[in-house]
């Protein structure tokens, strides 16, 4: 399910604040990530074209809460080449973060 206009605007603002670049929304991609038969993440990743960045041309963004007020952003830099790669990288980072806290 594609995010609404308000959420997409929030995501564009977040991209501007985080990366200092303007962006253009290009796609909404549904992702259902399953590990060992269990859903670990399900939602829509919004794909934006990043304007004027010398290294990355794509940024992947999705809401971390139902209202879309908190979001995850992942740049499309090798090895991240798809929305699914971005979600997997975020999940892995979250797991690593939880492991280092204990």
C-alpha positions in Angstrom: 0.0 0.0 0.0 1.4 3.3 -1.0 1.9 6.0 1.6 -0.4 9.0 1.5 0.7 12.4 0.3 1.3 13.7 3.9 3.5 10.8 4.7 5.5 11.2 1.5 6.0 14.9 2.3 7.3 14.0 5.7 9.7 11.5 4.2 10.9 14.1 1.7 11.5 16.6 4.6 13.4 13.8 6.5 15.6 13.1 3.5 16.3 16.9 3.2 17.2 17.1 6.9 19.3 14.0 7.0 21.1 14.1 3.7 20.8 17.8 2.8 19.4 16.9 -0.6 16.1 17.2 -2.4 14.4 14.1 -3.6 11.6 12.8 -5.9 9.3 9.9 -5.1 9.6 7.2 -7.7 8.0 4.0 -6.3 6.1 2.3 -3.5 7.3 -1.3 -3.0 5.5 -3.7 -0.6 8.0 -5.9 1.4 7.3 -8.9 3.5 10.5 -10.1 5.1 10.3 -13.6 6.7 13.0 -15.3 8.8 12.6 -18.9 9.8 8.9 -18.8 8.9 8.2 -15.7 11.0 7.4 -12.3 9.7 10.0 -9.9 10.9 8.9 -6.9 8.9 6.0 -6.1 6.6 5.1 -2.8 5.0 5.8 -0.5 2.2 9.2 1.0 1.3 9.1 4.3 -0.5 11.8 4.8 -3.1 13.1 8.3 -3.7 15.5 9.5 -6.3 18.2 11.6 -4.5 19.1 14.8 -6.3 22.6 16.0 -6.5 24.3 13.5 -4.3 27.7 12.5 -5.7 27.6 8.9 -4.3 24.0 7.8 -3.9 21.1 8.3 -6.4 18.5 6.4 -4.4 17.2 6.5 -0.8 14.7 4.0 0.6 12.4 5.2 3.4 9.6 3.7 5.4 7.7 4.5 8.5 8.6 3.1 11.9 5.2 3.9 13.3 1.7 3.8 11.8 1.5 7.6 11.5 4.8 7.8 9.6 6.2 10.4 12.0 9.3 8.3 12.6 11.1 6.8 9.6 14.0 4.7 8.6 16.2 5.8 5.7 18.8 3.8 3.9 20.9 5.0 1.1 21.1 2.9 -2.1 24.9 2.4 -1.9 26.5 -1.0 -2.6 25.5 -3.5 -1.4 22.1 -2.0 -1.0 20.5 -2.2 -4.4 16.8 -2.7 -3.6 14.1 -1.9 -1.1 14.4 -5.4 0.3 18.1 -5.0 0.8 17.4 -1.8 2.7 14.9 -3.5 5.0 17.3 -6.4 5.6 20.2 -4.0 6.4 18.0 -2.1 8.9 16.8 -5.3 10.6 20.5 -6.5 10.9 21.5 -3.1 12.3 18.7 -3.3 14.8 19.7 -6.9 15.9 23.3 -5.8 16.3 22.2 -2.8 18.4 20.2 -5.0 20.7 23.0 -7.5 21.1 25.6 -4.8 22.0 23.2 -3.4 24.7 23.3 -6.7 26.6 
